Amino acid sequence: MFASVGIDEIPPNVFVLQIQPLEGLSLSLQAKRPGSKVCMGSLNMTFSYEELFGIQMPEAYQRLLLDCMLGDQTLFTRYDSVEYSWQLITPVLETLQQGKVIPHEYPAGAESFHEADLLIEADGRKWRKLKHP
């Protein structure tokens, strides 16, 4: 259906969850413009807690400590979940301790590194560049 408009030239749809420090989300998708012709355009939707509610969100530890003092366990991990996580990660840690596998290292603060690029490029994809505030 979109071959006539150059499917290879249409940007991909992108859904971004922004966690810290400016919580929110954005969605960019390609949509057919109204009318009889097949004309595609980008539709961008964004949501920011700070912009919508006009307040600055508390830092992660501020909220966590307040929840702890109030007895709100919503953001805390349950014991059975922690136990299951250790069951999954313990074999990985043991393998690393035995020297059977050496993890790939990358520079602190780097958005990517060579091995990660090769991994995702093998599937015909690429990493999205981070947008810093």
Secondary structure by P-SEA (a helix, b strand, c coil): ccccccccccccbbbbbbccccccbbbbbbbbcccccbbbbbbbbbbbcccccccccccaaaaaaaaaaaccccccccaaaaaaaaaaaaaaaaaaaacccccccccccccccaaaaaaaaaacccccccccc
